[in-house]
Amino acid sequence: MNWNVITTPLITITTGVAVFVIGQVILECYVKPLQEYHKIKAEVSYLLVLYANVFMNPEIIGVNKKFEFTLEENERRKKAGNELREAAAILVGFKQQKPFFVRKDNVEKASSGLMGLSNGLYVSARNEDKRIEQNGIFAQEIKEALHLK
């Protein structure tokens, strides 16, 4: 009996299955998390551009208001705060889910910067200039931590 007739297809099938399994492991453990991370970075970059005018112009609370924001502007400010906070939560969740994939300190720095921006949308009159400067620093730290341009 010719064993080549049996072993050649068996080796071919086994090799094909092994290549498929290894490919799926690489896809699930590296490629998909990398795509997800880039999607999160794109979302953060989008939010930083979209809401730059909001966090670089915080609303003054208290008695020394210079002017009143419209209802539409206030709603946009609330939405900006919620979306920045949500982006920070998504980053932290990604770090927890894929701890070996990203540098922990970069994600922590970016997420704390997003939280800082979210919290910095309102300011007292005496701290306005300091808050605007701090919000600019937060935005720059986020960009550096996530390697955004």
Solvent accessible surface area in square Angstrom, and as a share of the most:
residue,aa,sasa,rsa
1,M,180,0.80
2,N,92,0.47
3,W,161,0.57
4,N,104,0.53
5,V,102,0.58
6,I,72,0.37
7,T,50,0.29
8,T,78,0.46
9,P,64,0.40
10,L,108,0.54
11,I,113,0.58
12,T,87,0.51
13,I,112,0.57
14,T,81,0.47
15,T,72,0.42
16,G,39,0.38
17,V,87,0.50
18,A,45,0.35
19,V,98,0.56
20,F,131,0.55
21,V,76,0.43
22,I,104,0.53
23,G,35,0.34
24,Q,69,0.31
25,V,82,0.47
26,I,95,0.48
27,L,61,0.30
28,E,85,0.38
29,C,91,0.54
30,Y,119,0.45
31,V,50,0.28
32,K,96,0.41
33,P,3,0.02
34,L,57,0.28
35,Q,115,0.51
36,E,68,0.31
37,Y,26,0.10
38,H,93,0.42
39,K,153,0.65
40,I,15,0.08
41,K,27,0.11
42,A,62,0.48
43,E,79,0.35
44,V,0,0.00
45,S,36,0.23
46,Y,124,0.47
47,L,2,0.01
48,L,6,0.03
49,V,116,0.67
50,L,63,0.31
51,Y,4,0.01
52,A,37,0.29
53,N,97,0.50
54,V,9,0.05
55,F,5,0.02
56,M,75,0.33
57,N,64,0.33
58,P,3,0.02
59,E,19,0.09
60,I,14,0.07
61,I,90,0.46
62,G,54,0.52
63,V,145,0.84
64,N,99,0.51
65,K,77,0.33
66,K,142,0.60
67,F,120,0.50
68,E,126,0.57
69,F,27,0.11
70,T,81,0.47
71,L,139,0.69
72,E,140,0.63
73,E,77,0.35
74,N,41,0.21
75,E,91,0.41
76,R,81,0.29
77,R,8,0.03
78,K,116,0.49
79,K,112,0.47
80,A,0,0.00
81,G,10,0.10
82,N,101,0.52
83,E,45,0.20
84,L,0,0.00
85,R,95,0.35
86,E,103,0.46
87,A,4,0.03
88,A,2,0.02
89,A,62,0.48
90,I,78,0.39
91,L,0,0.00
92,V,58,0.33
93,G,36,0.35
94,F,3,0.01
95,K,18,0.08
96,Q,122,0.54
97,Q,117,0.52
98,K,51,0.22
99,P,75,0.47
100,F,201,0.84
101,F,52,0.22
102,V,18,0.10
103,R,159,0.58
104,K,125,0.53
105,D,78,0.40
106,N,26,0.14
107,V,0,0.00
108,E,74,0.33
109,K,93,0.39
110,A,0,0.00
111,S,9,0.05
112,S,69,0.44
113,G,1,0.01
114,L,0,0.00
115,M,63,0.28
116,G,11,0.11
117,L,0,0.00
118,S,10,0.07
119,N,91,0.46
120,G,0,0.00
121,L,2,0.01
122,Y,82,0.31
123,V,10,0.06
124,S,37,0.24
125,A,32,0.25
126,R,213,0.78
127,N,56,0.29
128,E,27,0.12
129,D,115,0.60
130,K,138,0.59
131,R,63,0.23
132,I,48,0.24
133,E,115,0.52
134,Q,61,0.27
135,N,0,0.00
136,G,25,0.24
137,I,73,0.37
138,F,38,0.16
139,A,11,0.09
140,Q,93,0.41
141,E,54,0.24
142,I,0,0.00
143,K,68,0.29
144,E,101,0.45
145,A,4,0.03
146,L,0,0.00
147,H,135,0.60
148,L,32,0.16
149,K,230,0.97
